[in-house]
Amino acid sequence: MSDRNRLTPLDFEQWPADARARLPRYLRRPEVYLADGEPRRPLPKVLGMMAHNAVLGGAWLDFNEVLAAQATIDVRLRELVILRVAWQTECAYEWAQHTRIGTAAGLTTEQIHAIPDGAAAAIWSPVERAVLSATDQMIAGSVIDSSARARLQMYFDEAQMLELLFLVGAYVCFALVCNSAGLTPDEPTDVVDAPTLRVSNA
């Protein structure tokens, strides 16, 4: 994707007033990025992308906060789902962000390297295999079949099932936006041993 076809993230100095008022609240560590309301280092590119439409971007980030902060599914399973979505959708931004987040959440190097093989890898526990299989089914066919649903119901109640389905759907949505906007990863703060993502939509 050439630069002229990208939705270029706005530098903080270019943010409209509504973006400046709304988006900084979503920084995990605002003191690292801002001092007295001014940037001390480049802000995450996703916020620069959202700054083009702060109302929509803020609403999306609010929804994402619910998925993260009020999640009832184990964080390792959550990150496993997100990483499988990132791999299957070839989303470089999502993959770079969540290999770091997933590692911090407790996914091992061996597990990170098994994500490209999906549910077929021998390393996974039954519940991990169930969520990976369901994730792939949703991406490939927009629905999970009765067998996949039955396997998930062995580990999750109805509320968690809905959470899991929204988790897959939300990160597929985010991957499509990132890919189509041409959002490239932020400069890494930590080096993570992870497979190189194939990207055919650049």
C-alpha positions as CSV (number, residue, x, y, z in Angstrom):
1,M,0.0,0.0,0.0
2,S,1.6,3.3,-1.1
3,D,1.8,6.2,1.4
4,R,-0.8,8.2,-0.5
5,N,-3.3,5.4,0.1
6,R,-2.7,5.2,3.8
7,L,-4.8,6.8,6.5
8,T,-1.8,8.4,8.0
9,P,-1.9,8.7,11.8
10,L,-2.0,12.4,12.9
11,D,0.9,13.7,15.0
12,F,-0.3,15.1,18.3
13,E,0.2,18.7,17.1
14,Q,-2.3,17.9,14.3
15,W,-5.0,16.5,16.5
16,P,-8.3,18.4,16.5
17,A,-9.5,19.8,19.8
18,D,-12.0,17.0,20.4
19,A,-9.3,14.4,19.9
20,R,-7.0,16.2,22.4
21,A,-9.8,16.3,24.9
22,R,-10.9,12.7,24.5
23,L,-8.2,10.3,23.3
24,P,-5.3,10.8,25.9
25,R,-7.4,9.1,28.6
26,Y,-6.9,5.8,26.8
27,L,-3.1,5.9,27.3
28,R,-2.1,3.1,29.7
29,R,0.8,5.2,31.1
30,P,0.1,8.9,30.1
31,E,3.1,10.2,32.1
32,V,5.4,8.3,29.7
33,Y,3.9,10.1,26.7
34,L,2.6,13.5,27.9
35,A,3.9,16.2,30.2
36,D,1.6,19.1,31.0
37,G,-0.6,18.0,28.1
38,E,2.2,18.1,25.5
39,P,4.0,15.1,24.0
40,R,7.3,14.0,25.4
41,R,7.5,11.0,23.0
42,P,5.4,9.8,19.9
43,L,2.0,8.6,21.0
44,P,0.8,5.2,19.9
45,K,-0.1,5.2,16.2
46,V,-3.6,3.8,16.9
47,L,-4.5,7.0,18.7
48,G,-3.1,9.1,15.8
49,M,-5.4,7.1,13.5
50,M,-8.4,7.5,15.8
51,A,-7.7,11.3,16.0
52,H,-9.2,11.5,12.4
53,N,-12.6,10.8,14.1
54,A,-12.4,11.1,17.8
55,V,-16.0,10.4,18.5
56,L,-15.9,7.1,16.6
57,G,-12.4,6.3,17.9
58,G,-13.4,7.0,21.5
59,A,-16.5,4.9,21.2
60,W,-14.4,2.0,19.8
61,L,-11.8,2.4,22.6
62,D,-14.5,2.4,25.2
63,F,-15.9,-0.8,23.9
64,N,-12.4,-2.3,23.8
65,E,-11.9,-1.2,27.5
66,V,-15.0,-3.3,28.4
67,L,-13.5,-6.3,26.6
68,A,-10.2,-5.9,28.5
69,A,-10.9,-4.4,31.9
70,Q,-14.1,-6.3,32.6
71,A,-13.1,-9.6,30.9
72,T,-14.0,-12.8,32.7
73,I,-12.1,-15.0,30.3
74,D,-8.5,-15.8,31.4
75,V,-6.1,-13.2,30.0
76,R,-3.9,-15.8,28.4
77,L,-6.8,-17.3,26.4
78,R,-7.8,-13.7,25.5
79,E,-4.4,-13.0,24.1
80,L,-4.3,-16.3,22.3
81,V,-7.5,-15.5,20.5
82,I,-6.3,-12.0,19.5
83,L,-2.9,-13.4,18.3
84,R,-4.7,-16.0,16.2
85,V,-6.9,-13.3,14.7
86,A,-3.8,-11.2,14.0
87,W,-2.1,-14.1,12.3
88,Q,-5.0,-15.1,10.2
89,T,-5.9,-11.6,9.1
90,E,-2.2,-10.7,8.5
91,C,-2.5,-7.6,10.8
92,A,1.0,-6.4,11.5
93,Y,-0.1,-3.8,14.0
94,E,-2.2,-6.2,16.0
95,W,0.5,-8.9,15.9
96,A,3.2,-6.6,17.1
97,Q,1.2,-5.2,19.9
98,H,-0.2,-8.5,21.2
99,T,3.0,-10.6,20.9
100,R,4.3,-8.2,23.6
101,I,1.0,-8.1,25.6
102,G,0.6,-11.9,25.3
103,T,4.1,-12.6,26.5
104,A,3.5,-10.3,29.5
105,A,0.3,-12.2,30.2
106,G,2.1,-15.5,30.4
107,L,2.1,-17.0,26.9
108,T,5.4,-18.8,26.5
109,T,7.8,-18.4,23.5
110,E,6.8,-22.0,22.4
111,Q,3.2,-21.0,22.5
112,I,3.8,-17.8,20.5
113,H,5.6,-19.8,17.9
114,A,2.8,-22.4,17.7
115,I,0.1,-19.8,16.9
116,P,0.7,-20.0,13.1
117,D,-0.2,-23.7,13.3
118,G,-3.5,-23.0,15.1
119,A,-5.4,-25.7,16.9
120,A,-3.4,-28.4,15.1
121,A,-0.3,-27.8,17.2
122,A,0.4,-30.4,19.9
123,I,1.3,-27.8,22.5
124,W,-2.3,-26.7,23.3
125,S,-4.5,-27.8,26.2
126,P,-8.1,-28.8,25.3
127,V,-9.5,-25.4,26.2
128,E,-6.8,-23.6,24.2
129,R,-7.5,-25.9,21.2
130,A,-11.2,-25.2,21.5
131,V,-10.8,-21.4,21.4
132,L,-8.3,-21.5,18.5
133,S,-10.6,-23.8,16.5
134,A,-13.6,-21.5,17.2
135,T,-11.6,-18.4,16.2
136,D,-10.6,-20.0,12.9
137,Q,-14.2,-21.0,12.1
138,M,-15.5,-17.5,12.8
139,I,-12.8,-16.0,10.5
140,A,-13.2,-18.5,7.7
141,G,-17.0,-18.9,7.7
142,S,-18.5,-16.2,9.9
143,V,-20.0,-18.8,12.3
144,I,-19.0,-21.6,14.6
145,D,-20.5,-25.0,14.1
146,S,-22.3,-27.1,16.7
147,S,-19.3,-29.2,17.5
148,A,-17.1,-26.1,18.2
149,R,-19.9,-24.6,20.3
150,A,-20.3,-27.8,22.3
151,R,-16.5,-27.9,23.0
152,L,-16.6,-24.2,24.2
153,Q,-19.6,-24.9,26.5
154,M,-17.4,-27.4,28.4
155,Y,-15.3,-24.5,29.6
156,F,-17.4,-21.3,29.4
157,D,-20.8,-20.2,30.7
158,E,-23.2,-18.3,28.4
159,A,-21.9,-14.9,29.4
160,Q,-18.4,-16.0,28.7
161,M,-19.4,-17.5,25.4
162,L,-20.8,-14.1,24.3
163,E,-17.7,-12.4,25.5
164,L,-15.5,-14.8,23.5
165,L,-17.6,-14.3,20.3
166,F,-17.4,-10.5,20.7
167,L,-13.6,-10.8,21.4
168,V,-13.1,-12.6,18.1
169,G,-15.4,-10.3,16.2
170,A,-13.9,-7.1,17.7
171,Y,-10.4,-8.0,16.8
172,V,-11.3,-9.1,13.3
173,C,-12.9,-5.7,12.9
174,F,-9.9,-3.9,14.3
175,A,-7.6,-5.9,12.0
176,L,-9.6,-5.0,8.9
177,V,-9.4,-1.3,9.9
178,C,-5.7,-1.4,10.6
179,N,-4.9,-3.3,7.4
180,S,-7.1,-1.1,5.2
181,A,-5.7,2.1,6.9
182,G,-2.2,0.9,6.4
183,L,-1.4,1.2,10.1
184,T,2.2,0.0,10.8
185,P,3.5,-1.1,14.2
186,D,4.8,1.3,16.8
187,E,8.5,1.2,17.5
188,P,8.9,-1.8,19.8
189,T,9.7,-1.1,23.5
190,D,10.6,-4.8,24.1
191,V,12.1,-7.4,21.9
192,V,9.8,-10.5,21.6
193,D,10.8,-13.8,20.1
194,A,7.9,-14.4,17.7
195,P,7.3,-15.7,14.2
196,T,7.5,-13.2,11.4
197,L,4.0,-12.3,10.2
198,R,3.4,-12.8,6.6
199,V,1.8,-9.7,5.1
200,S,0.3,-9.9,1.6
201,N,-1.8,-6.8,1.8
202,A,1.0,-4.2,2.2
